[in-house]
Amino acid sequence: MENAASAGGGALNFILMAVAAVFIIMLFVSGRGDKKRAEAMKEMVSNLKKDDKVVIFGGIVGTVTGFKDDTVEIKISENNKMTVLKSGIVRVLK
């Protein structure tokens, strides 16, 4: 009877190790995607130019009018400007 119990325990250990390996691979792959996305955002923000149309975090669309250290000045309408952090820019519109 002990042989039957130990054989079942070996199969269970193998299954647990396989599940753990799949989990580790998924963590590695998802972390890589986040890193690529962060690099793309950093490149997008560093390539901003005056008169680019951008979307900021709240969904507000504006036109870049100036830059300071880590902020961007955005013209939202004819008489309204806003200063936002570069990290608040979500997308550059073409």
C-alpha positions in Angstrom: 0.0 0.0 0.0 2.9 2.4 0.6 4.0 2.1 -3.0 0.6 3.2 -4.3 0.6 6.3 -1.9 4.2 7.3 -2.8 3.5 6.9 -6.6 0.5 9.3 -6.3 2.6 11.7 -4.3 5.3 11.8 -7.0 2.7 12.6 -9.7 1.3 15.4 -7.5 4.8 16.8 -7.0 5.4 16.8 -10.7 2.1 18.6 -11.4 2.8 21.2 -8.8 6.3 21.8 -10.2 4.8 22.1 -13.7 2.2 24.7 -12.5 4.9 26.6 -10.7 7.1 26.7 -13.9 4.2 27.9 -16.0 3.5 30.6 -13.4 7.1 31.8 -13.4 7.2 31.9 -17.2 4.0 34.0 -17.2 5.4 36.5 -14.7 8.6 36.8 -16.9 6.6 37.4 -20.1 4.2 39.9 -18.5 7.0 41.9 -16.9 8.8 42.1 -20.2 5.7 43.6 -21.8 5.4 46.2 -19.1 9.1 47.1 -19.7 8.6 47.5 -23.4 5.5 49.6 -22.9 7.3 51.9 -20.4 10.2 52.3 -22.8 7.8 53.3 -25.6 6.1 55.9 -23.4 9.5 57.3 -22.4 10.5 57.6 -26.1 7.2 59.1 -27.1 7.5 61.8 -24.4 11.1 62.6 -25.2 10.2 63.1 -28.9 7.5 65.6 -28.2 7.7 68.8 -30.2 5.9 72.1 -30.1 2.5 72.0 -31.9 2.1 68.2 -31.3 -1.5 67.3 -30.4 -1.6 65.2 -27.2 -4.0 63.4 -24.9 -3.4 63.7 -21.2 -4.5 61.3 -18.5 -8.0 62.7 -18.0 -8.8 62.4 -21.7 -8.2 66.1 -22.4 -6.8 66.9 -25.8 -4.5 69.8 -26.3 -1.6 71.2 -28.3 1.9 71.4 -26.9 3.1 75.1 -26.6 6.1 74.8 -24.4 8.4 72.8 -22.2 10.0 73.1 -18.8 12.1 70.6 -16.8 9.6 67.7 -16.4 6.4 69.6 -17.4 4.7 70.4 -20.7 2.5 73.4 -21.3 -0.6 72.5 -23.3 -3.1 74.8 -25.0 -6.6 73.4 -24.5 -8.6 76.1 -26.1 -8.1 79.6 -27.4 -7.7 81.2 -24.0 -6.8 78.2 -21.8 -3.4 76.7 -21.1 -2.5 73.9 -18.8 0.8 72.8 -17.3 1.0 69.0 -16.9 3.8 66.5 -16.0 5.3 64.7 -18.9 4.3 61.5 -17.3 0.6 62.6 -17.6 0.7 62.4 -21.4 -1.0 59.3 -22.5 -0.8 59.5 -26.3 0.4 61.8 -29.1 -2.1 62.2 -31.9 -1.0 62.2 -35.5 
